[in-house]
Amino acid sequence: MHGPRGIADLRRFVRAALIPVRIGGWIFATICLGAAALARAASWGFKIRRSLADVAICPRGHETPCHGVYECAQCGAVVEGWVFSECAVCGQSAGWTPCVVCGLPVINPLR
């Protein structure tokens, strides 16, 4: 009786033993995906907070105003508003703006 019946019992035992391993793997993967989603959401939260600021800080620590009258680098139109918003004429948005003190680039906080 150790023939086919013994093999079937062994297969059933192995399947039953692997159920907790599969469930544990699923739980671990779900936790990892949830943590990655929370990290991405927190990153976007910080980006939105920086984008709502009245001034941006350049790499040397100078304050550059984010709102005012600017010239679009693409089409040359003079526009008023947030420096990184889309141009009303050509629809392009700036990826960076120069610091008003040292000229170093201040990167768009939404990128």
C-alpha positions in Angstrom: 0.0 0.0 0.0 2.9 2.3 -0.2 2.5 2.7 -4.0 0.1 5.3 -5.5 -1.8 5.9 -2.3 1.4 6.9 -0.4 2.4 9.3 -3.2 -1.1 10.9 -3.2 -0.9 11.4 0.5 2.5 13.0 0.2 1.3 15.4 -2.5 -1.7 16.4 -0.4 0.6 16.9 2.7 3.0 19.1 0.7 0.1 21.2 -0.8 -1.3 21.7 2.7 2.1 22.6 4.1 2.7 25.2 1.4 -0.6 27.1 2.1 0.9 29.1 5.0 4.0 29.8 3.0 1.9 31.2 0.1 -0.3 33.2 2.4 2.8 34.6 4.2 4.3 35.5 0.8 1.1 37.2 -0.3 1.0 39.2 3.0 4.7 40.2 2.7 4.2 41.4 -0.9 1.1 43.3 0.0 3.0 45.1 2.9 5.9 45.9 0.5 3.5 47.3 -2.2 1.7 49.3 0.5 4.9 50.8 1.9 6.0 51.8 -1.7 2.6 53.5 -2.3 2.9 55.4 1.0 6.4 56.5 0.2 5.3 57.7 -3.3 2.3 59.6 -1.7 4.5 61.2 0.9 6.9 62.3 -1.9 4.1 63.9 -3.8 2.9 65.6 -0.7 6.3 67.2 -0.2 6.4 68.2 -3.9 2.9 69.8 -3.7 3.9 71.6 -0.5 7.0 73.1 -2.1 5.1 74.0 -5.2 2.7 76.1 -3.2 5.5 78.1 -1.6 5.9 81.8 -2.5 9.7 81.4 -2.8 11.9 78.6 -4.0 15.4 78.0 -2.6 18.4 77.7 -5.0 21.3 75.2 -4.3 23.2 78.0 -2.6 20.3 78.9 -0.3 19.0 82.1 -2.1 15.3 82.8 -2.2 13.8 83.1 -5.7 10.2 84.3 -6.0 7.8 81.7 -7.6 5.1 84.2 -8.5 5.3 87.3 -10.7 5.8 88.3 -14.3 8.1 86.1 -16.3 9.2 85.6 -19.9 8.5 82.2 -21.4 11.7 80.6 -22.4 10.0 78.8 -25.3 8.1 81.5 -27.1 9.3 84.7 -25.4 5.8 85.8 -24.3 5.6 87.7 -21.0 3.2 86.0 -18.6 2.1 86.5 -15.1 1.6 83.8 -12.5 3.5 80.9 -11.1 6.9 80.6 -12.8 6.4 76.8 -13.5 2.8 77.0 -14.8 2.1 76.4 -18.4 2.5 79.4 -20.7 -0.8 80.9 -21.9 0.6 81.3 -25.4 2.5 78.1 -26.2 1.4 75.8 -23.4 5.0 74.8 -22.3 6.0 74.8 -18.7 9.4 75.6 -17.4 11.6 72.8 -15.9 13.7 75.3 -14.1 14.2 79.0 -13.5 17.4 80.9 -12.7 18.1 82.1 -9.2 17.7 85.9 -9.0 21.0 86.2 -7.1 23.5 83.7 -8.5 21.8 82.4 -11.6 21.9 78.7 -10.6 18.9 76.7 -11.7 15.9 76.3 -9.3 14.2 73.1 -10.4 10.5 72.8 -10.9 9.3 71.1 -7.6 6.7 69.0 -9.5 9.4 67.2 -11.5 
